[in-house]
């Protein structure tokens, strides 16, 4: 156990940059990513509180004047990543950061629950409380941004306009949307496939879709209302909304701890109640026994089960009864003895691919949330399996970005996939072992 923790610490230390943030993985991801940063800070809080605080600070420094927090902060001029800031051109938005280059899209809002975790982890509570006091209003502004700008029909659920906002970049869930689009063929140089085997990454045609959605947002200067009106990709994502609900709960609890701030707490509470009700009403699929995505552009649910379907457990969204149905769905489809929990996409679906990014492999951040959710709902044994499977995969393959969920791949040499020495894998393994 000590040995894995030490190896994990080495990964995080090697990925820490002079600018005070941690890259997800050398080569493949050379900047700061929003949700990565959050998970990384949880791991750092166990052994280097200074770095953990820096991680959050550097991310929040890049916040826009409208409360928006971007998905990538381009701290350096590194041209080994595509698409870089010269493609994204987030400066077209009038309220974008004047100091930091970034993308014009976001990622799941994890920051508030991460701050609460950091507080729970450290011994010096007062010091951490002071740190949080200095940051919390920025996170509040970020939640206000979501409620006021990302919910055009005032439903209690926020939209994402790009698959990269979901965090589950090339999930088969998006195939249904790609079927409705016919983007131009872009000419560009892929950089990711110089770092990682192409069989583990999205296809060229998928990238055409990704770039086309950005082009439409750019043509509209990243205006949220225009995007809601025009983007061919407009989705209510269960993972994204569950993260917002989980973070919002943490935000309310932190404000309550500080005292005062009644107006802010009341605002958050009103939105929280609406969100949970809408989530259970709109994103639950009775026939599948799981939460699913909703395609707002084409006005229909996207009826596939993925690891995102189980993330509401982490946010306390389902009732006890519904949680039981959800866990049964997971065990039936994902939980066979021949598999590690938890595949990122339904292994019984013909779109499942055990080695391609978000189309099937196991991801440690999803497992970490699943573990916590299962424990919270009283599923101790399954939670322990998720915890042990995560540790075993890292022991088997190393600190990879994602892992084959099959126990027997039929191959001699097993290897994790995607980026090696991947920061959030290291960070969350530390947390799972503590
Ligand atoms: C990538 O480049 O694949 C990133 O995950 C986008 O956020």
Boltz pocket constraint, residues with backbone or C-beta under 6 A from the ligand:
constraints:
  - pocket:
      binder: B
      contacts: [[A, 28], [A, 71], [A, 82], [A, 164], [A, 169], [A, 192]]
      max_distance: 6.0
